[in-house]
Amino acid sequence: MADDTNMQLPPGEDDAQLEAGKSIDQLPAGEEMPALPEGYEVVVGNTSANLVEDAQQFGEELTSVRNLIQRYAQQMDDMKAQIKEVSDSLRNIFDNDTELQQLEEQAKTMTTDVKNKRQRVKESPEAVQLQMKIKEFKEEQKEISDTLTNHLLRYYQMTGSTVIEDESGDEREIRINAKLGGKKATN
């Protein structure tokens, strides 16, 4: 092995060395103090025993955490299997109950019968007439609503107020609602 004491440092590198038993203040002053990279520490004294002990403690703790994770993961898998088994047993009880199966079939038939009867009633002359009347009322209601909206907007533009008093003296709030329609075709 080569003797490192005669080794030349590149230009600009500090080649001063501290002799044993001397203070760091006896080194010549440099131009700048180099900073340690983040995460590094300056270790003074015999700390290798502490580092080994810390590493052993970390390894033991890591092993302990891994073992706990594995144990709880296995418990979770076992619990899932038990839940599935019990759920399957419960489903089998329902599937194998013939009285329940008959009642469910009757309920399906009854639902179909109700739906068919509802459709026949809806198509009866009396129901059709009432549906037409409701449709006419809704169209009239829409026209009244549009007219009222226009007058409320005009009232708001004239007064700047969002409150109006009705005939009985009660105040009613005016809600302004703007809507954007679709684009108009340009020719």
C-alpha positions in Angstrom: 0.0 0.0 0.0 1.3 3.5 -0.9 2.2 6.0 1.8 -0.6 8.7 1.8 1.5 11.2 3.7 3.5 12.2 0.5 0.4 12.4 -1.6 -0.1 15.8 -3.4 -3.6 17.4 -3.3 -5.0 19.2 -6.3 -4.5 23.0 -6.4 -6.9 24.9 -4.2 -7.4 22.0 -1.8 -6.4 22.6 1.8 -3.5 20.4 2.7 -3.0 21.5 6.3 -3.4 18.7 8.8 -4.0 18.9 12.5 -1.3 17.1 14.5 -2.4 15.0 17.4 -3.0 16.9 20.6 -3.4 20.3 18.9 -6.5 22.5 18.8 -8.5 23.1 15.6 -7.7 26.8 16.1 -4.1 26.2 15.1 -5.1 25.3 11.5 -4.5 28.1 9.0 -7.7 30.1 8.2 -9.3 29.1 4.9 -11.2 31.4 2.5 -14.6 29.7 3.1 -16.0 27.2 5.5 -17.3 24.2 3.6 -20.8 23.1 4.7 -21.6 19.4 5.4 -24.3 18.0 3.1 -27.7 17.8 4.7 -28.3 14.7 6.8 -24.6 14.4 7.8 -23.3 15.0 11.3 -20.0 15.7 12.8 -19.1 12.9 15.1 -16.5 13.6 17.9 -15.2 10.9 20.1 -15.7 7.2 20.1 -19.3 6.8 19.0 -19.0 3.7 16.9 -20.4 1.6 19.8 -23.4 4.0 19.9 -23.9 3.7 16.2 -23.8 0.0 16.3 -26.2 -0.1 19.2 -28.6 2.3 17.4 -28.4 0.2 14.2 -29.2 -2.9 16.2 -32.1 -1.3 17.9 -33.4 0.0 14.6 -33.1 -3.5 13.1 -34.9 -5.1 16.0 -37.7 -2.5 15.8 -38.0 -2.9 12.1 -38.2 -6.7 12.4 -40.8 -6.3 15.2 -43.0 -4.0 13.0 -42.7 -6.3 10.0 -43.8 -9.2 12.2 -46.8 -7.2 13.5 -47.8 -6.3 10.0 -47.6 -9.9 8.8 -49.5 -11.1 11.9 -52.3 -8.6 11.4 -52.4 -9.1 7.6 -52.9 -12.9 8.3 -55.6 -12.1 10.8 -57.3 -9.8 8.2 -57.2 -12.6 5.6 -58.6 -15.1 8.1 -61.4 -12.8 9.1 -62.3 -12.1 5.4 -62.5 -15.9 4.9 -64.7 -16.3 7.9 -67.0 -13.5 6.9 -67.3 -15.0 3.4 -68.1 -18.5 4.8 -70.8 -17.1 7.2 -72.3 -14.9 4.5 -72.5 -17.9 2.1 -74.2 -19.9 4.9 -76.7 -17.1 5.4 -77.4 -16.8 1.7 -77.9 -20.6 1.5 -80.5 -20.4 4.3 -82.5 -17.8 2.2 -82.0 -19.7 -1.1 -83.2 -23.0 0.4 -86.3 -21.7 2.2 -89.1 -22.9 -0.2 -91.8 -20.8 1.5 -89.7 -17.6 1.1 -89.1 -18.5 -2.6 -92.8 -18.9 -3.2 -93.6 -15.6 -1.5 -90.9 -13.8 -3.6 -92.3 -15.3 -6.8 -95.8 -14.1 -5.7 -94.4 -10.7 -5.0 -92.8 -10.5 -8.5 -96.2 -11.6 -10.0 -98.0 -9.0 -7.9 -95.6 -6.3 -8.9 -96.2 -7.1 -12.6 -99.9 -7.2 -12.1 -99.8 -3.8 -10.3 -97.7 -2.3 -13.1 -100.2 -3.6 -15.8 -103.2 -2.4 -13.9 -101.6 1.1 -13.4 -101.0 1.3 -17.2 -104.6 0.3 -17.9 -105.9 3.0 -15.5 -103.6 5.6 -17.0 -105.0 4.8 -20.4 -108.6 5.0 -19.4 -110.7 7.8 -20.9 -111.2 9.6 -17.6 -107.4 9.5 -16.7 -106.5 10.7 -20.2 -108.9 13.6 -19.9 -107.4 14.6 -16.5 -103.8 14.3 -17.9 -104.7 16.6 -20.7 -106.2 19.1 -18.2 -103.0 19.0 -16.1 -100.9 19.6 -19.3 -103.1 22.6 -20.2 -102.8 24.0 -16.6 -99.0 23.6 -16.7 -98.7 25.4 -20.0 -100.9 28.3 -18.6 -98.8 28.3 -15.4 -95.6 28.6 -17.5 -97.1 31.6 -19.4 -98.1 33.3 -16.1 -94.6 32.6 -14.7 -92.9 34.1 -17.7 -95.1 37.2 -17.6 -94.6 37.6 -13.9 -90.8 37.3 -14.3 -90.8 40.0 -16.9 -92.7 42.4 -14.7 -90.5 41.6 -11.7 -87.4 42.3 -13.7 -88.9 45.6 -14.9 -89.8 46.5 -11.2 -86.2 45.6 -10.1 -84.8 47.8 -12.9 -87.0 50.7 -12.0 -86.5 50.5 -8.2 -83.3 48.5 -7.6 -85.2 46.7 -4.8 -85.3 42.9 -4.5 -88.3 43.1 -2.1 -91.9 43.8 -3.0 -94.9 44.1 -0.8 -98.1 42.2 -1.7 -101.7 43.3 -1.2 -101.8 42.0 2.4 -98.7 43.9 3.4 -96.4 40.9 3.4 -92.9 41.4 1.9 -91.8 38.9 -0.8 -88.3 38.5 -2.1 -87.5 38.9 -5.8 -85.0 36.4 -7.0 -83.1 37.4 -10.1 -82.2 34.4 -12.2 -80.3 34.9 -15.5 -80.1 32.0 -18.0 -77.9 31.7 -21.1 -79.5 30.1 -24.1 -77.9 28.1 -26.8 -76.0 29.8 -29.7 -78.1 31.1 -32.5 -77.2 30.1 -36.0 -75.6 33.0 -38.0 -76.2 33.3 -41.7 
